[in-house]
Amino acid sequence: MNCKGYEAVVSFDDEAGIFYGEVANVRDVITFQGESVAELQQAFADSVEDYLAFCAERGEKPEKPFSDSFLS
């Protein structure tokens, strides 16, 4: 999944019945979860928006996503 250049790595927890993910192309920790694909996608977008808003509130520049070549 991709949101504003941020790439997600997603897994499924069979025991809990939820999808969970983390943004992979930044050093900061940005996580999200959902019980359906639609919920997961929304949670990912919300987490990215929350991260950007948090950085703005603190007067910090958000970490820019690494390029795709670093993920390969």
N, C-alpha and C positions, 0 to 999 in steps of 0.2 A: 504494500500500500504506500501511497505517496501523498503528502499534503504540504504544499508550499516548499517543496524541495526536501522535506524531511521524509526519510524512508523508515518503514516499520518492519520489524521482525515479529512474526506472530506464531504462537503455539496454542495447543489445546490441552486443557487439563481434564482428562476423561473422568476422573474421580469427582471433581467439583462441577463438571459440566459447563466450563466457561472457556472462552478464548481470552488470551492475555498477550500483551505485546509491549515492545519497547522500541523507542526510536534508536536506530542503529548507527546513523551517520553523524552523531554529535557525541561529545564527551559528557555533557550534562545528562542526568538521568530523567527521562520522560517516559512514563509508563501509562498503560490504559488496559481496560478489560471490558468484555461484554458477553452476553449469553447467546447472541445471534450475530451473524455477519453484519447486518445493518447496525446493530447496537455497537459492535466493535468498531466499525467505520466511523460512526458518530463520536464515540469515545476518543478515538485517535485524533480526529479533527478538533474536538474540544480540548484535548490535552495540549496539542500544538498551540492553539489559540491562548490557552491559559499560560503556557510557557512564555509566549511572546508578550502577553499582558504583564506577567510577573516581572519580566526583564524591564519593561517600560516603566513600571511603578518604581523600580529600584534605580532607574536612570542608567541601566546597563544595556549594552548592545547584546542581543541574543546571539548565541553561537550559530554561525552559518553552517549549514549541512556540508559534510565532506562530499567531494565529487563521487560519482558512481565508480570510478576506477579504484577507489579505496575499498569498496565493498566486494570486489571480485576476488 
